[in-house]
Amino acid sequence: MISRRQFVSITAAAAALAATRPTFAAEPKLRHKERVDRALKGLHVDRPPFTLWHHFNKATAEEEAQALVDFHRQYDTDIVKVMNDFSYPKSTTGKWYEVTPTDSPYPQQLETLELVRYGLKGDAYFIDTLYGPYMTAQVLLSAEPQFADQKLSDDQLLNQLGGALQAFQKSNPQAWHDMLGRHHRIDG
């Protein structure tokens, strides 16, 4: 066991050694884009870059963009993750899978992105969620009364939607194929 005298001697020696080391000024705080760029290049950063995301489900593009920019500022995120909370235009035939291609199926989402870009003033990168065909089918089907009117947890809803989509695919393969083709047609 170490004696009190030895402890004091060791502590004093350590303090003297520490006093001889040069002190460095704290590194300047990096801007959001600079932090991400440096991290991607494998360079030193003041802290790891990070992002968080949340579905705000605001009614308008203006409200959605403001919520996203406010969230970025409040939590000091380095990348703004924009969730797509606006629905694909519903079918005009009453059948959720009979969608009509449009020039811009997500006009509110595109407006949100423009407003976020403007609101960030070049301070941070932002990325958008792009739904694939299966997720779009889930979103369209989830708006149907048999799902929309139920009080289900997210997990329960996803399980029911997944089962319903698989059943639809098996019983209506051509309608499923047509829906995917219309939704994701790319005109050259």
MODELLER restraints for C-alpha pairs under 7 A, 6 or more apart:
rsr = mdl.restraints
at = mdl.atoms
rsr.add(forms.Gaussian(group=physical.xy_distance, feature=features.Distance(at['CA:27:A'], at['CA:46:A']), mean=7.00, stdev=0.5))
rsr.add(forms.Gaussian(group=physical.xy_distance, feature=features.Distance(at['CA:29:A'], at['CA:46:A']), mean=6.37, stdev=0.5))
rsr.add(forms.Gaussian(group=physical.xy_distance, feature=features.Distance(at['CA:30:A'], at['CA:46:A']), mean=6.60, stdev=0.5))
rsr.add(forms.Gaussian(group=physical.xy_distance, feature=features.Distance(at['CA:32:A'], at['CA:78:A']), mean=4.67, stdev=0.5))
rsr.add(forms.Gaussian(group=physical.xy_distance, feature=features.Distance(at['CA:32:A'], at['CA:123:A']), mean=6.25, stdev=0.5))
rsr.add(forms.Gaussian(group=physical.xy_distance, feature=features.Distance(at['CA:32:A'], at['CA:124:A']), mean=5.28, stdev=0.5))
rsr.add(forms.Gaussian(group=physical.xy_distance, feature=features.Distance(at['CA:33:A'], at['CA:78:A']), mean=6.79, stdev=0.5))
rsr.add(forms.Gaussian(group=physical.xy_distance, feature=features.Distance(at['CA:33:A'], at['CA:123:A']), mean=6.44, stdev=0.5))
rsr.add(forms.Gaussian(group=physical.xy_distance, feature=features.Distance(at['CA:33:A'], at['CA:124:A']), mean=5.09, stdev=0.5))
rsr.add(forms.Gaussian(group=physical.xy_distance, feature=features.Distance(at['CA:33:A'], at['CA:125:A']), mean=6.28, stdev=0.5))
rsr.add(forms.Gaussian(group=physical.xy_distance, feature=features.Distance(at['CA:35:A'], at['CA:45:A']), mean=5.96, stdev=0.5))
rsr.add(forms.Gaussian(group=physical.xy_distance, feature=features.Distance(at['CA:35:A'], at['CA:49:A']), mean=6.23, stdev=0.5))
rsr.add(forms.Gaussian(group=physical.xy_distance, feature=features.Distance(at['CA:36:A'], at['CA:49:A']), mean=5.87, stdev=0.5))
rsr.add(forms.Gaussian(group=physical.xy_distance, feature=features.Distance(at['CA:36:A'], at['CA:78:A']), mean=6.94, stdev=0.5))
rsr.add(forms.Gaussian(group=physical.xy_distance, feature=features.Distance(at['CA:38:A'], at['CA:44:A']), mean=6.71, stdev=0.5))
rsr.add(forms.Gaussian(group=physical.xy_distance, feature=features.Distance(at['CA:38:A'], at['CA:45:A']), mean=6.49, stdev=0.5))
rsr.add(forms.Gaussian(group=physical.xy_distance, feature=features.Distance(at['CA:39:A'], at['CA:45:A']), mean=6.43, stdev=0.5))
rsr.add(forms.Gaussian(group=physical.xy_distance, feature=features.Distance(at['CA:49:A'], at['CA:78:A']), mean=5.62, stdev=0.5))
rsr.add(forms.Gaussian(group=physical.xy_distance, feature=features.Distance(at['CA:50:A'], at['CA:77:A']), mean=5.83, stdev=0.5))
rsr.add(forms.Gaussian(group=physical.xy_distance, feature=features.Distance(at['CA:50:A'], at['CA:78:A']), mean=5.54, stdev=0.5))
rsr.add(forms.Gaussian(group=physical.xy_distance, feature=features.Distance(at['CA:50:A'], at['CA:79:A']), mean=6.69, stdev=0.5))
rsr.add(forms.Gaussian(group=physical.xy_distance, feature=features.Distance(at['CA:51:A'], at['CA:77:A']), mean=5.03, stdev=0.5))
rsr.add(forms.Gaussian(group=physical.xy_distance, feature=features.Distance(at['CA:51:A'], at['CA:78:A']), mean=5.90, stdev=0.5))
rsr.add(forms.Gaussian(group=physical.xy_distance, feature=features.Distance(at['CA:51:A'], at['CA:79:A']), mean=5.28, stdev=0.5))
rsr.add(forms.Gaussian(group=physical.xy_distance, feature=features.Distance(at['CA:51:A'], at['CA:80:A']), mean=6.48, stdev=0.5))
rsr.add(forms.Gaussian(group=physical.xy_distance, feature=features.Distance(at['CA:51:A'], at['CA:81:A']), mean=6.99, stdev=0.5))
rsr.add(forms.Gaussian(group=physical.xy_distance, feature=features.Distance(at['CA:52:A'], at['CA:77:A']), mean=6.98, stdev=0.5))
rsr.add(forms.Gaussian(group=physical.xy_distance, feature=features.Distance(at['CA:52:A'], at['CA:81:A']), mean=6.97, stdev=0.5))
rsr.add(forms.Gaussian(group=physical.xy_distance, feature=features.Distance(at['CA:53:A'], at['CA:81:A']), mean=5.59, stdev=0.5))
rsr.add(forms.Gaussian(group=physical.xy_distance, feature=features.Distance(at['CA:55:A'], at['CA:83:A']), mean=6.08, stdev=0.5))
rsr.add(forms.Gaussian(group=physical.xy_distance, feature=features.Distance(at['CA:55:A'], at['CA:85:A']), mean=6.73, stdev=0.5))
rsr.add(forms.Gaussian(group=physical.xy_distance, feature=features.Distance(at['CA:56:A'], at['CA:64:A']), mean=6.66, stdev=0.5))
rsr.add(forms.Gaussian(group=physical.xy_distance, feature=features.Distance(at['CA:57:A'], at['CA:85:A']), mean=5.41, stdev=0.5))
rsr.add(forms.Gaussian(group=physical.xy_distance, feature=features.Distance(at['CA:58:A'], at['CA:64:A']), mean=5.13, stdev=0.5))
rsr.add(forms.Gaussian(group=physical.xy_distance, feature=features.Distance(at['CA:61:A'], at['CA:108:A']), mean=5.41, stdev=0.5))
rsr.add(forms.Gaussian(group=physical.xy_distance, feature=features.Distance(at['CA:61:A'], at['CA:109:A']), mean=6.69, stdev=0.5))
rsr.add(forms.Gaussian(group=physical.xy_distance, feature=features.Distance(at['CA:61:A'], at['CA:111:A']), mean=5.96, stdev=0.5))
rsr.add(forms.Gaussian(group=physical.xy_distance, feature=features.Distance(at['CA:61:A'], at['CA:112:A']), mean=4.62, stdev=0.5))
rsr.add(forms.Gaussian(group=physical.xy_distance, feature=features.Distance(at['CA:62:A'], at['CA:112:A']), mean=6.53, stdev=0.5))
rsr.add(forms.Gaussian(group=physical.xy_distance, feature=features.Distance(at['CA:62:A'], at['CA:115:A']), mean=6.99, stdev=0.5))
rsr.add(forms.Gaussian(group=physical.xy_distance, feature=features.Distance(at['CA:64:A'], at['CA:112:A']), mean=6.56, stdev=0.5))
rsr.add(forms.Gaussian(group=physical.xy_distance, feature=features.Distance(at['CA:65:A'], at['CA:112:A']), mean=5.25, stdev=0.5))
rsr.add(forms.Gaussian(group=physical.xy_distance, feature=features.Distance(at['CA:65:A'], at['CA:115:A']), mean=5.83, stdev=0.5))
rsr.add(forms.Gaussian(group=physical.xy_distance, feature=features.Distance(at['CA:65:A'], at['CA:116:A']), mean=5.17, stdev=0.5))
rsr.add(forms.Gaussian(group=physical.xy_distance, feature=features.Distance(at['CA:69:A'], at['CA:116:A']), mean=6.49, stdev=0.5))
rsr.add(forms.Gaussian(group=physical.xy_distance, feature=features.Distance(at['CA:69:A'], at['CA:119:A']), mean=6.48, stdev=0.5))
rsr.add(forms.Gaussian(group=physical.xy_distance, feature=features.Distance(at['CA:69:A'], at['CA:120:A']), mean=6.67, stdev=0.5))
rsr.add(forms.Gaussian(group=physical.xy_distance, feature=features.Distance(at['CA:72:A'], at['CA:80:A']), mean=6.35, stdev=0.5))
rsr.add(forms.Gaussian(group=physical.xy_distance, feature=features.Distance(at['CA:78:A'], at['CA:124:A']), mean=5.93, stdev=0.5))
rsr.add(forms.Gaussian(group=physical.xy_distance, feature=features.Distance(at['CA:79:A'], at['CA:124:A']), mean=5.79, stdev=0.5))
rsr.add(forms.Gaussian(group=physical.xy_distance, feature=features.Distance(at['CA:79:A'], at['CA:125:A']), mean=5.01, stdev=0.5))
rsr.add(forms.Gaussian(group=physical.xy_distance, feature=features.Distance(at['CA:79:A'], at['CA:126:A']), mean=5.34, stdev=0.5))
rsr.add(forms.Gaussian(group=physical.xy_distance, feature=features.Distance(at['CA:80:A'], at['CA:124:A']), mean=6.98, stdev=0.5))
rsr.add(forms.Gaussian(group=physical.xy_distance, feature=features.Distance(at['CA:80:A'], at['CA:125:A']), mean=6.27, stdev=0.5))
rsr.add(forms.Gaussian(group=physical.xy_distance, feature=features.Distance(at['CA:80:A'], at['CA:126:A']), mean=4.39, stdev=0.5))
rsr.add(forms.Gaussian(group=physical.xy_distance, feature=features.Distance(at['CA:80:A'], at['CA:127:A']), mean=6.43, stdev=0.5))
rsr.add(forms.Gaussian(group=physical.xy_distance, feature=features.Distance(at['CA:81:A'], at['CA:126:A']), mean=5.74, stdev=0.5))
rsr.add(forms.Gaussian(group=physical.xy_distance, feature=features.Distance(at['CA:81:A'], at['CA:127:A']), mean=5.21, stdev=0.5))
rsr.add(forms.Gaussian(group=physical.xy_distance, feature=features.Distance(at['CA:81:A'], at['CA:128:A']), mean=6.11, stdev=0.5))
rsr.add(forms.Gaussian(group=physical.xy_distance, feature=features.Distance(at['CA:82:A'], at['CA:126:A']), mean=6.98, stdev=0.5))
rsr.add(forms.Gaussian(group=physical.xy_distance, feature=features.Distance(at['CA:82:A'], at['CA:127:A']), mean=5.94, stdev=0.5))
rsr.add(forms.Gaussian(group=physical.xy_distance, feature=features.Distance(at['CA:82:A'], at['CA:128:A']), mean=4.70, stdev=0.5))
rsr.add(forms.Gaussian(group=physical.xy_distance, feature=features.Distance(at['CA:82:A'], at['CA:129:A']), mean=6.34, stdev=0.5))
rsr.add(forms.Gaussian(group=physical.xy_distance, feature=features.Distance(at['CA:83:A'], at['CA:128:A']), mean=6.10, stdev=0.5))
rsr.add(forms.Gaussian(group=physical.xy_distance, feature=features.Distance(at['CA:83:A'], at['CA:129:A']), mean=5.30, stdev=0.5))
rsr.add(forms.Gaussian(group=physical.xy_distance, feature=features.Distance(at['CA:84:A'], at['CA:109:A']), mean=6.35, stdev=0.5))
rsr.add(forms.Gaussian(group=physical.xy_distance, feature=features.Distance(at['CA:84:A'], at['CA:129:A']), mean=5.71, stdev=0.5))
rsr.add(forms.Gaussian(group=physical.xy_distance, feature=features.Distance(at['CA:86:A'], at['CA:106:A']), mean=6.92, stdev=0.5))
rsr.add(forms.Gaussian(group=physical.xy_distance, feature=features.Distance(at['CA:86:A'], at['CA:108:A']), mean=6.69, stdev=0.5))
rsr.add(forms.Gaussian(group=physical.xy_distance, feature=features.Distance(at['CA:86:A'], at['CA:109:A']), mean=6.38, stdev=0.5))
rsr.add(forms.Gaussian(group=physical.xy_distance, feature=features.Distance(at['CA:88:A'], at['CA:105:A']), mean=5.82, stdev=0.5))
rsr.add(forms.Gaussian(group=physical.xy_distance, feature=features.Distance(at['CA:88:A'], at['CA:106:A']), mean=6.27, stdev=0.5))
rsr.add(forms.Gaussian(group=physical.xy_distance, feature=features.Distance(at['CA:89:A'], at['CA:105:A']), mean=6.31, stdev=0.5))
rsr.add(forms.Gaussian(group=physical.xy_distance, feature=features.Distance(at['CA:90:A'], at['CA:96:A']), mean=6.83, stdev=0.5))
rsr.add(forms.Gaussian(group=physical.xy_distance, feature=features.Distance(at['CA:90:A'], at['CA:99:A']), mean=6.73, stdev=0.5))
rsr.add(forms.Gaussian(group=physical.xy_distance, feature=features.Distance(at['CA:91:A'], at['CA:98:A']), mean=5.60, stdev=0.5))
rsr.add(forms.Gaussian(group=physical.xy_distance, feature=features.Distance(at['CA:91:A'], at['CA:99:A']), mean=4.80, stdev=0.5))
rsr.add(forms.Gaussian(group=physical.xy_distance, feature=features.Distance(at['CA:91:A'], at['CA:100:A']), mean=6.82, stdev=0.5))
rsr.add(forms.Gaussian(group=physical.xy_distance, feature=features.Distance(at['CA:96:A'], at['CA:140:A']), mean=5.95, stdev=0.5))
rsr.add(forms.Gaussian(group=physical.xy_distance, feature=features.Distance(at['CA:96:A'], at['CA:141:A']), mean=6.15, stdev=0.5))
rsr.add(forms.Gaussian(group=physical.xy_distance, feature=features.Distance(at['CA:97:A'], at['CA:179:A']), mean=5.60, stdev=0.5))
rsr.add(forms.Gaussian(group=physical.xy_distance, feature=features.Distance(at['CA:98:A'], at['CA:179:A']), mean=6.10, stdev=0.5))
rsr.add(forms.Gaussian(group=physical.xy_distance, feature=features.Distance(at['CA:99:A'], at['CA:179:A']), mean=6.50, stdev=0.5))
rsr.add(forms.Gaussian(group=physical.xy_distance, feature=features.Distance(at['CA:99:A'], at['CA:182:A']), mean=6.88, stdev=0.5))
rsr.add(forms.Gaussian(group=physical.xy_distance, feature=features.Distance(at['CA:99:A'], at['CA:183:A']), mean=6.85, stdev=0.5))
rsr.add(forms.Gaussian(group=physical.xy_distance, feature=features.Distance(at['CA:100:A'], at['CA:182:A']), mean=6.64, stdev=0.5))
rsr.add(forms.Gaussian(group=physical.xy_distance, feature=features.Distance(at['CA:101:A'], at['CA:182:A']), mean=5.84, stdev=0.5))
rsr.add(forms.Gaussian(group=physical.xy_distance, feature=features.Distance(at['CA:101:A'], at['CA:183:A']), mean=5.93, stdev=0.5))
rsr.add(forms.Gaussian(group=physical.xy_distance, feature=features.Distance(at['CA:133:A'], at['CA:180:A']), mean=6.06, stdev=0.5))
rsr.add(forms.Gaussian(group=physical.xy_distance, feature=features.Distance(at['CA:138:A'], at['CA:161:A']), mean=6.36, stdev=0.5))
rsr.add(forms.Gaussian(group=physical.xy_distance, feature=features.Distance(at['CA:142:A'], at['CA:148:A']), mean=5.91, stdev=0.5))
rsr.add(forms.Gaussian(group=physical.xy_distance, feature=features.Distance(at['CA:142:A'], at['CA:161:A']), mean=6.95, stdev=0.5))
rsr.add(forms.Gaussian(group=physical.xy_distance, feature=features.Distance(at['CA:169:A'], at['CA:176:A']), mean=5.74, stdev=0.5))
